[in-house]
Structure formats: C-alpha cells, structure tokens
Amino acid sequence: MISDVQVHLWEPETPDKPWPKNFPRKPHRPGGFGADELLAEMNAAGVDRAVIVPPTWIGDDNSYAIGIAKKYPDRFAVIGRFNPKAPDAPAQLDTWLHQPHMLGVRMSFHVKPYSDWLDDGSLDWFWAKCEQRRIPVMALVPGLAGKLKAIAERHPALTLLIPHMGCRIDSYGAEAFADLDDLLALARHPCVYVNVSSAPCFSREKFPFRDIAPYLRRIYDSFGPRRMLWGSDITRLSSSYRECLDHVQYGLGFLTEDDKRWILGKTLATVLHWPERP
C-alpha cells in the first residue's frame, strides 16, 4: 500500500471564508485544489491514500480537510493546523485525536514570528502536552532542524516528523541540504522521523534527480527506512506526481524492495497509527 504523507487541499478564498491577511507565502495554485483532482492523480500513479495537511495560507481551519476525509475515509486522513496561542489551546489538545480522521498536529516554523517559538520557551507546554497525549507533531523547520535538538532531548517520547527533509525553502542541491548535519544529528532520538517529501523541488535536474541522491543516502544511512516517509506536496511539485513516486520506486538504487515498502507506506501506517487495509 502506497501512502503520501503530505498533500494540500483547499478551496478558493471567498468573502464568507477569508484567509489571513499579509501572509508571506502565496498559494501554490490560484484556483484551489480539491479531492477530485487529487484522486485522479493518485489513481493514475497508483497511490492508495494520502494525509491532508491544510495549507498555511488558509489559516487554522481544518474543516475542509476533515470533510474530505469523512467522504473518502479509505483514501484520506488529516494532520491538522493548530494555533498554540489560542486561549483554549491546551484544552484543544486534550481531545485533538478525538476528531474524526485526525492523526496529528502540523506546525510551521518557516517564517517569523513562528520560527522564534522553537527556542523562546513559549511552546514548552505544547511539546509536553503532545508528548503526554501521544500526538505526533509534523514540524516544518526549513534550515532549522538544529532547533529541534533540545526539544527532542527534553521530550524523548514525543513523535516528531520533519517535512521536506528539513531543507531550506526555495533552494536547490547543496544549498537546500546545507543544514543536513543538523537533521542527521536528530537520528539518535528514536521518535524523530523524516518526511522525504517534495524531493524533486530541491533538485536542479530532471527525473531521476540524481543530484540529490547523495543527500538522501545520508538520511537513509542515519535514520533507516523505518523512520522515513514518502510524500509529494503535489501542488508544489516541479515534476509530475508519478515522477515524484518513481523517484523512490526506481531512482534510488540503494533502496531494497523492503525499504521501499516501509518508506512508501508502512512507516506512515505505524507512526501515525493509520493501519493499512488488509
């Protein structure tokens, strides 16, 4: 079973559903991207299911993603956005995983002031609560993986997933992986996982993206296939969806067939507690 650990789905902005103002990142596509479009891509590529991560530009509303997962429960689940500054934030986490089809929390630390929250102490309660409640946290830390070191040390039972291999945004090749040593240093913490997601976006080459293979090999050597999860971030891809999948299936010669089974689905099923269908 092949599972994609990150896809963004969203509706266009409307007057009755406005997006947050002055957000620094533009939508990947101007007209939105819905379940029907994604399912067509998944079916053509042979991808069985995917985790919906609501995109940052729509704010912290997870209702659209949850609605899609309810409609297609065998195809979709959700890792939802969360506002740790909300007055009822701690109470939300107490019942977070009670929401239908909810697998975890997504936090994005890619711009200020959010990046400051990684080490200013304001989220100490959040990491502790997620560890206590066994809530997996998918933490976007582009070029900032080193800031997770202290968090992982203080909370050894906290499950952390690092999207896009911790790569720097809008960068390629060696520049994208300039902070790879910081990511690899986290391998000593058994509850830290790496999302091998959006990989073609960090390559200067066409399929099979050979220029980034050495960096993926280092991740594989440090974390192993049982702590790696394939993902596409399809709406951002510089390649086709099929090429993103084929990169893992056929483009990385160091992977065994068993490695591929883990990276392409079994790791996700295990760490996010979303069992594969028989």
C-alpha positions as CSV (number, residue, x, y, z in Angstrom):
1,M,0.0,0.0,0.0
2,I,1.4,3.4,-1.0
3,S,0.7,6.4,1.2
4,D,1.6,10.0,0.6
5,V,2.4,11.8,3.9
6,Q,1.6,15.4,2.7
7,V,-0.9,16.9,0.3
8,H,-2.5,20.3,0.5
9,L,-6.2,20.6,-0.5
10,W,-8.1,23.9,-0.3
11,E,-10.9,25.9,-1.7
12,P,-10.5,29.3,-3.3
13,E,-10.9,32.3,-0.9
14,T,-14.4,33.7,-0.7
15,P,-15.9,36.7,1.1
16,D,-17.5,34.4,3.7
17,K,-14.3,32.4,4.1
18,P,-11.5,34.9,4.0
19,W,-7.9,33.9,4.5
20,P,-5.5,35.5,7.0
21,K,-4.1,38.8,5.6
22,N,-0.5,39.7,4.9
23,F,0.6,36.1,4.8
24,P,4.1,35.9,3.3
25,R,3.6,32.8,1.1
26,K,1.2,32.7,-1.9
27,P,-1.0,29.7,-2.6
28,H,0.7,27.0,-4.8
29,R,-2.2,27.3,-7.3
30,P,-4.6,30.3,-7.6
31,G,-7.8,28.4,-8.1
32,G,-7.6,25.9,-5.2
33,F,-7.0,22.1,-5.4
34,G,-9.7,19.6,-4.5
35,A,-10.2,16.0,-3.8
36,D,-11.4,15.0,-7.2
37,E,-8.3,16.5,-8.9
38,L,-6.0,14.7,-6.4
39,L,-7.8,11.4,-6.6
40,A,-7.4,11.4,-10.4
41,E,-3.6,11.9,-9.9
42,M,-3.4,9.3,-7.1
43,N,-5.3,6.7,-9.2
44,A,-3.2,7.3,-12.2
45,A,0.0,6.9,-10.2
46,G,-1.1,4.0,-8.1
47,V,-1.1,5.9,-4.7
48,D,-3.6,4.4,-2.3
49,R,-4.1,7.1,0.2
50,A,-2.8,10.4,1.5
51,V,-2.6,12.7,4.5
52,I,-4.2,16.1,4.0
53,V,-2.3,18.9,5.6
54,P,-4.3,22.1,5.3
55,P,-2.1,24.8,3.7
56,T,-0.8,27.7,5.8
57,W,-2.4,30.4,3.7
58,I,-6.0,29.4,4.7
59,G,-5.2,29.7,8.5
60,D,-6.0,27.2,11.2
61,D,-9.3,25.9,9.8
62,N,-9.2,22.1,9.4
63,S,-12.9,21.6,8.5
64,Y,-12.5,21.3,4.7
65,A,-9.8,18.6,5.2
66,I,-11.8,16.7,7.7
67,G,-14.9,16.8,5.5
68,I,-12.9,15.2,2.6
69,A,-11.6,12.5,4.9
70,K,-15.1,11.8,6.1
71,K,-16.2,11.4,2.5
72,Y,-13.3,9.2,1.5
73,P,-12.2,7.5,4.7
74,D,-10.2,4.8,3.0
75,R,-8.2,7.4,1.0
76,F,-7.6,10.4,3.3
77,A,-6.7,11.3,6.8
78,V,-5.7,14.6,8.3
79,I,-2.8,16.2,10.2
80,G,-4.4,19.5,11.2
81,R,-3.3,23.1,11.8
82,F,-3.2,24.3,15.4
83,N,-2.9,27.7,17.0
84,P,-0.9,27.4,20.2
85,K,-1.7,30.9,21.1
86,A,-5.5,30.4,21.3
87,P,-7.0,30.8,24.7
88,D,-8.3,27.3,24.7
89,A,-5.2,25.7,23.1
90,P,-4.3,23.3,25.9
91,A,-7.9,22.1,26.1
92,Q,-7.9,21.5,22.3
93,L,-5.0,19.2,22.6
94,D,-6.7,17.1,25.2
95,T,-9.3,16.0,22.6
96,W,-7.3,16.6,19.4
97,L,-7.1,13.0,18.3
98,H,-10.8,12.5,19.1
99,Q,-11.6,14.5,15.9
100,P,-12.6,12.2,13.1
101,H,-9.7,11.1,10.9
102,M,-7.2,13.3,12.8
103,L,-3.7,11.8,13.0
104,G,-1.6,14.7,14.5
105,V,-0.7,18.4,14.5
106,R,1.1,20.4,11.9
107,M,3.2,23.3,13.0
108,S,5.0,25.6,10.5
109,F,8.1,27.4,11.7
110,H,9.2,28.7,8.4
111,V,8.8,32.5,9.0
112,K,8.9,34.9,11.9
113,P,7.4,35.1,14.5
114,Y,6.8,31.3,14.3
115,S,10.4,30.4,13.9
116,D,11.2,32.2,17.2
117,W,8.8,29.9,19.0
118,L,11.2,27.0,18.6
119,D,13.5,28.3,21.2
120,D,11.9,31.2,23.1
121,G,10.2,28.9,25.6
122,S,6.6,29.9,24.7
123,L,5.8,26.4,23.4
124,D,7.3,24.4,26.2
125,W,3.8,23.5,27.4
126,F,2.8,22.4,23.8
127,W,5.7,19.9,23.4
128,A,5.0,18.5,26.8
129,K,1.3,18.2,26.2
130,C,1.8,16.5,22.8
131,E,4.2,14.1,24.4
132,Q,1.7,13.3,27.2
133,R,-1.2,12.9,24.8
134,R,0.8,10.9,22.2
135,I,0.0,13.4,19.5
136,P,2.5,13.2,16.6
137,V,3.8,16.7,15.6
138,M,4.8,17.4,12.0
139,A,7.1,20.4,12.4
140,L,8.2,22.4,9.3
141,V,11.7,23.6,10.1
142,P,13.4,24.6,6.8
143,G,17.0,25.1,7.6
144,L,16.2,25.0,11.3
145,A,16.3,21.3,12.2
146,G,19.0,22.0,14.8
147,K,16.4,23.9,16.9
148,L,14.6,20.6,17.5
149,K,17.6,19.1,19.3
150,A,16.7,20.5,22.7
151,I,13.0,19.7,22.2
152,A,13.8,16.0,21.3
153,E,16.1,15.7,24.3
154,R,13.5,17.1,26.8
155,H,10.7,15.0,25.3
156,P,12.0,11.6,24.3
157,A,8.6,10.1,23.8
158,L,7.4,13.0,21.6
159,T,6.9,11.9,18.0
160,L,8.4,14.5,15.6
161,L,8.1,14.3,11.8
162,I,10.3,16.7,9.8
163,P,8.8,17.6,6.4
164,H,10.9,18.1,3.3
165,M,14.0,16.7,5.0
166,G,14.4,20.0,6.8
167,C,15.6,21.6,3.5
168,R,15.7,25.3,3.1
169,I,12.8,26.8,1.2
170,D,13.3,27.9,-2.5
171,S,16.8,26.4,-2.7
172,Y,18.4,23.5,-4.7
173,G,21.1,20.9,-4.4
174,A,23.9,21.6,-1.9
175,E,22.2,24.9,-0.7
176,A,18.9,23.1,0.0
177,F,20.7,20.5,2.1
178,A,23.2,22.9,3.8
179,D,21.9,22.1,7.2
180,L,21.7,18.3,6.7
181,D,24.1,17.6,9.5
182,D,21.7,19.2,12.0
183,L,19.0,16.9,10.7
184,L,21.2,13.8,10.9
185,A,22.1,14.6,14.5
186,L,18.5,14.0,15.4
187,A,18.7,10.4,14.3
188,R,19.9,9.5,17.8
189,H,16.4,10.2,19.1
190,P,14.2,7.2,18.1
191,C,11.0,9.2,17.9
192,V,12.2,11.6,15.2
193,Y,11.2,10.8,11.7
194,V,12.0,12.3,8.3
195,N,9.4,13.1,5.6
196,V,11.1,12.5,2.2
197,S,8.6,14.9,0.7
198,S,8.7,17.3,-2.2
199,A,12.2,15.9,-3.0
200,P,12.1,16.9,-6.7
201,C,11.7,20.5,-5.7
202,F,15.2,20.6,-4.3
203,S,16.8,19.2,-7.4
204,R,18.3,21.1,-10.3
205,E,17.9,18.1,-12.6
206,K,15.0,16.3,-14.2
207,F,13.9,12.8,-13.2
208,P,15.6,10.8,-11.6
209,F,17.0,13.9,-9.8
210,R,20.5,12.4,-9.4
211,D,22.0,15.5,-7.8
212,I,20.1,15.0,-4.5
213,A,20.6,11.2,-4.3
214,P,23.8,11.5,-2.1
215,Y,21.8,13.6,0.5
216,L,19.0,11.0,0.6
217,R,21.5,8.3,1.0
218,R,22.9,10.0,4.1
219,I,19.4,10.4,5.5
220,Y,18.8,6.7,4.8
221,D,22.1,5.7,6.4
222,S,21.3,7.7,9.6
223,F,17.6,7.1,10.0
224,G,16.9,3.9,8.1
225,P,13.7,3.2,6.1
226,R,11.5,2.6,9.1
227,R,11.9,6.3,10.1
228,M,11.4,7.7,6.6
229,L,8.0,8.6,5.0
230,W,7.5,9.4,1.3
231,G,5.4,12.4,0.4
232,S,4.7,14.6,-2.6
233,D,3.4,18.1,-1.6
234,I,1.8,17.6,-5.0
235,T,0.7,21.2,-5.6
236,R,4.2,22.5,-5.2
237,L,6.0,19.8,-7.3
238,S,8.3,20.8,-10.1
239,S,7.9,17.3,-11.6
240,S,4.9,15.2,-12.3
241,Y,3.3,13.3,-9.4
242,R,4.3,10.0,-11.0
243,E,7.9,11.1,-11.2
244,C,7.9,12.0,-7.5
245,L,6.8,8.5,-6.7
246,D,9.0,6.8,-9.2
247,H,12.0,8.6,-7.7
248,V,11.7,6.4,-4.6
249,Q,10.4,3.3,-6.5
250,Y,13.1,3.3,-9.2
251,G,15.5,6.2,-8.8
252,L,17.4,5.4,-5.6
253,G,19.5,2.3,-6.2
254,F,20.5,1.8,-2.6
255,L,16.9,1.0,-1.5
256,T,15.8,-2.6,-1.2
257,E,12.3,-3.7,-2.0
258,D,11.6,-4.0,1.7
259,D,13.0,-0.5,2.2
260,K,10.6,0.9,-0.3
261,R,7.6,-0.8,1.3
262,W,8.5,1.0,4.6
263,I,9.2,4.4,3.1
264,L,6.2,4.3,0.8
265,G,3.6,3.3,3.4
266,K,4.5,1.0,6.3
267,T,6.3,3.7,8.3
268,L,3.4,6.1,8.0
269,A,0.9,3.4,9.0
270,T,3.0,2.6,12.0
271,V,4.0,6.0,13.3
272,L,0.7,7.8,12.6
273,H,-1.5,4.8,13.7
274,W,-3.3,4.6,10.4
275,P,-3.3,0.9,9.8
276,E,-3.0,-0.4,6.2
277,R,-6.1,-2.2,4.8
278,P,-5.8,-6.0,4.5
